[in-house]
Amino acid sequence: MKYNKIVLAGGNGYLGGVLAKHFSSIADEVIIFSRKQKADEGNIKTLLWDGKTEENWINELNNADLLVNLCGKNVNCRYTAKNREEIINSRVIPTNLLNRVIDKLANPPLLWINITSATIYRHAEDEPQDELNGEIGYGFSIDVCKIWERAFFQPTNPKTRKIALRLGIVLGRTDGAFPRLLNLVKLGMGGKQGHGTQYVSWVHEQDVALSIEWLLGKGEIKGIVNCTAPNAIKNTELMKTLRKSYGIPFGLPAPAWLLEIGAIIIGTETELILKSRWVKPGVLLDSGFKFQYGNIDEAVHDILSLRV
């Protein structure tokens, strides 16, 4: 199906690039709201915005088929008071702004997807967490998700359908978790992290784009949607798969105490590695969506075979 206009707010990062490329082939125009101006690339256009102020970009939301909000400071940092405030504000302020603007539009986007996080669920090693029965966890990262989704689902223009897309760890070729994990494998440090039994809920970058396109065509779906591959994998198996695919038979493990020291040195939190995220994409599966990369072996093979 051919679409008129796709808008990506805060779409100048890695995932925004994946989505822009995907939708540029099936939409008349793709418009990115970004703090940095870039030259137009074909039918992909970038407009300046600060995520706080109503300016000329507002007009581009009229008659849009889809708005995807990707705004948010990277959580790969130490949770200092300053970083906590920035993490929350970088998500909530643009979301509130978009809510206010959309409420004023005569022809607002038909669908608004807010990219949120599957980390909102509790640490789970016993059973998968789906949209219907999943249990919300506790801690700072969960609080961020709750505040963020609460702001998103505020009443707005009834013409706009809303979906909070709880995204797992995106695996792709150029950025995100995969290149970093692969570097550990190359250096001989690709063993299990912590006890290794924690689940990793991941999703291939192309399945993110395809699932968003799928949801655009499913007008009956709204609310919470999990976006993770149907087969989560334990950390031990993930690292084993990476080693095998890259032809490296051994990897040194990293116990939790060592990870904590390393996290302090590089300025991150061990929660990002040690929390068990076992998330099931119930809504997508029940609606008939077929993942191109449902198993980790398929995903890793694709990413490695096409790496530049």
C-alpha positions in Angstrom: 0.0 0.0 0.0 1.2 3.5 -0.8 1.0 6.1 1.9 0.9 9.9 1.8 3.2 11.1 4.6 5.2 9.4 7.4 6.5 11.7 10.2 9.4 10.6 12.5 9.8 12.9 15.5 13.4 12.6 16.8 14.1 10.4 13.9 17.7 11.3 13.3 19.2 8.4 15.2 19.9 4.8 14.3 16.3 3.4 14.5 15.0 6.5 12.8 17.3 5.9 9.9 16.0 2.3 9.6 12.4 3.5 9.6 13.1 6.4 7.2 14.7 4.0 4.7 11.9 1.5 5.0 9.0 3.9 4.6 10.6 6.0 1.9 9.8 3.2 -0.6 6.1 3.0 0.3 5.3 6.7 1.1 5.2 9.8 -1.0 7.3 11.6 1.7 9.1 10.9 5.0 9.6 13.8 7.2 12.1 13.7 10.1 11.9 16.2 13.0 15.4 16.7 14.2 17.6 19.1 16.2 20.2 18.9 13.4 19.5 20.0 9.9 20.3 17.5 7.1 20.1 17.7 3.4 17.1 16.1 1.8 17.6 12.5 0.5 15.1 11.7 -2.2 11.7 11.9 -0.6 13.2 12.0 3.0 13.1 15.6 4.4 14.5 16.9 7.7 12.9 19.8 9.6 14.4 21.5 12.6 12.6 21.2 16.0 13.7 21.3 19.6 11.0 19.0 21.0 9.7 21.9 23.2 8.4 24.7 21.0 5.5 24.9 18.6 6.9 26.0 15.2 6.5 25.5 11.5 6.9 21.7 11.7 3.3 21.6 13.1 1.9 21.9 9.6 3.6 18.7 8.5 1.5 16.7 10.9 -1.7 17.5 9.0 -2.8 14.7 6.8 0.0 12.3 8.0 -0.7 8.6 7.9 1.7 7.9 10.7 3.6 9.7 13.4 6.4 7.8 15.2 7.9 9.5 18.2 11.4 8.2 18.9 12.5 11.0 21.3 14.5 10.1 24.4 18.0 10.4 25.9 20.0 7.2 25.7 19.6 5.2 28.9 23.1 3.8 28.5 24.5 6.0 31.3 24.9 6.2 35.1 21.6 7.0 36.8 22.8 10.2 38.5 20.2 12.8 39.5 21.0 14.9 36.5 20.8 12.0 34.0 17.5 10.8 35.6 16.0 14.2 35.1 17.2 14.4 31.5 16.0 10.8 30.7 12.5 11.6 31.9 12.3 15.1 30.4 13.6 14.1 27.0 10.7 11.7 26.7 7.8 13.4 28.5 8.3 17.0 27.2 8.2 16.1 23.4 5.3 13.7 24.1 3.3 16.4 25.8 4.2 18.8 23.0 2.9 16.5 20.4 -0.3 15.8 22.4 -1.0 19.6 22.5 -0.3 20.1 18.8 -2.3 17.1 17.6 -5.3 18.3 19.7 -5.4 21.5 17.6 -5.1 19.9 14.1 -8.1 19.6 11.8 -6.5 16.5 10.1 -4.1 15.0 12.6 -2.1 11.8 12.0 -4.2 8.7 11.7 -1.9 6.7 13.9 0.6 7.9 16.5 3.1 5.3 17.7 5.3 6.2 20.7 8.4 4.1 20.9 8.6 3.0 24.6 10.4 0.1 26.2 9.8 -3.5 27.1 11.9 -3.0 30.2 8.6 -1.9 31.9 8.0 -5.5 32.8 9.4 -7.2 35.9 12.6 -9.3 36.0 11.2 -12.5 34.6 12.9 -15.9 34.4 9.7 -18.0 35.1 7.3 -17.0 32.3 6.9 -14.5 29.5 5.3 -11.2 30.0 2.6 -10.2 27.4 0.3 -7.2 27.0 -2.6 -8.7 28.8 -1.1 -10.5 31.8 2.4 -9.0 32.0 3.5 -7.7 35.5 5.0 -4.2 35.7 8.3 -4.1 37.6 9.9 -1.6 39.9 12.9 0.7 39.8 14.0 3.8 37.9 13.8 2.5 34.4 10.3 1.2 35.0 9.2 4.5 36.6 10.4 6.2 33.4 8.2 4.0 31.3 5.2 4.5 33.5 5.5 8.3 33.5 6.2 8.3 29.7 3.2 6.1 28.8 0.9 8.1 31.2 1.8 11.3 29.4 1.3 9.6 26.0 -2.2 8.3 26.7 -3.5 11.7 27.8 -6.7 12.5 25.9 -6.1 14.0 22.5 -7.7 14.3 19.1 -10.1 11.4 18.7 -9.1 11.1 15.1 -5.7 9.8 16.1 -5.2 6.2 17.1 -2.5 5.7 19.7 -0.1 2.8 20.2 2.7 2.6 22.8 5.2 0.2 21.2 7.1 -1.5 23.9 10.3 -2.2 22.1 12.9 -4.9 23.0 16.6 -4.7 22.3 17.0 -3.9 18.6 19.6 -5.9 16.7 20.9 -4.4 13.5 23.9 -3.8 11.4 25.2 -0.3 12.1 24.4 0.6 15.7 22.7 -0.5 18.9 23.5 -3.6 21.0 24.7 -5.9 18.2 28.0 -4.2 17.2 29.0 -3.9 20.9 28.3 -7.5 21.7 30.2 -8.5 18.6 33.2 -6.5 19.7 33.2 -8.5 22.9 33.2 -11.7 20.9 36.1 -10.5 18.8 38.2 -9.6 21.8 37.6 -13.0 23.4 35.3 -11.7 26.1 32.1 -13.0 24.6 31.1 -15.4 27.4 28.0 -15.2 29.5 27.4 -12.0 31.5 26.4 -12.4 35.1 24.8 -15.8 35.7 23.8 -16.0 32.1 20.2 -17.2 32.8 18.6 -13.8 32.3 16.4 -13.6 29.2 17.1 -11.1 26.4 14.0 -10.0 24.5 15.4 -8.8 21.2 14.0 -7.9 17.8 15.6 -7.6 14.3 15.6 -4.0 13.0 13.7 -5.0 9.9 10.9 -6.6 12.0 10.6 -3.3 13.9 9.9 -1.5 10.6 7.6 -4.2 9.3 5.6 -4.4 12.5 5.0 -0.7 12.5 3.8 -0.9 8.8 1.6 -3.8 9.9 0.0 -1.8 12.7 -0.6 1.1 10.4 -2.9 -1.2 8.4 -4.7 -2.7 11.5 -7.1 0.1 12.5 -8.6 -2.0 15.3 -5.3 -2.2 17.3 -4.6 0.5 19.8 -3.0 0.8 23.3 -0.1 -1.3 24.4 1.8 -3.5 21.9 5.0 -5.4 22.6 7.6 -5.5 19.8 10.0 -8.3 20.5 10.8 -11.5 18.6 8.6 -14.4 19.7 11.6 -16.4 20.9 13.5 -14.6 23.7 16.9 -16.2 24.4 19.0 -16.6 27.5 22.1 -14.5 27.7 24.3 -17.6 27.7 22.7 -18.8 24.5 22.9 -15.4 22.9 26.6 -15.1 23.4 27.1 -18.7 22.3 25.2 -18.0 19.1 27.4 -14.9 18.4 30.6 -16.8 19.0 29.5 -19.7 16.8 28.4 -17.4 14.0 31.6 -15.4 14.0 33.8 -18.6 14.3 35.2 -17.9 17.8 34.9 -21.0 20.0 35.6 -19.5 23.4 34.7 -16.3 25.3 35.6 -15.2 28.8 32.6 -14.8 31.1 31.9 -11.6 33.0 30.6 -12.1 36.5 28.3 -9.6 38.0 30.9 -8.0 40.3 33.2 -7.4 37.3 30.3 -6.0 35.3 29.6 -3.5 38.1 33.2 -2.3 38.0 33.2 -2.0 34.3 29.8 -0.2 34.3 31.3 2.4 36.6 34.3 2.9 34.4 32.4 3.3 31.1 29.4 5.2 32.7 26.5 2.8 32.4 24.3 0.6 34.6 24.5 -3.2 35.0 20.7 -3.4 34.9 20.9 -3.0 31.2 22.7 -6.4 31.0 21.6 -8.3 34.1 17.8 -7.7 34.1 15.9 -10.7 32.7 13.5 -9.4 30.0 11.2 -12.2 28.8 8.6 -10.4 26.8 6.0 -11.9 24.4 4.5 -10.0 21.5 1.0 -11.3 22.0 -0.9 -8.6 20.1 1.3 -8.8 17.0 1.1 -12.6 17.0 -2.6 -12.8 17.6 -3.2 -10.3 14.8 -1.4 -12.5 12.3 2.0 -10.7 12.0 4.8 -12.9 10.8 8.3 -12.1 12.0 10.9 -12.4 9.3 13.5 -13.2 12.0 11.8 -15.1 14.8 14.9 -17.0 15.9 18.2 -15.6 17.0 20.2 -17.8 14.6 18.3 -16.3 11.6 18.7 -12.7 12.8 22.5 -13.1 13.5 23.1 -14.8 10.2 21.3 -12.0 8.4 23.2 -9.2 10.2 26.6 -10.8 9.8 26.1 -11.7 6.2 25.3 -8.1 5.3 27.7 -6.2 7.5 29.9 -3.8 5.7 
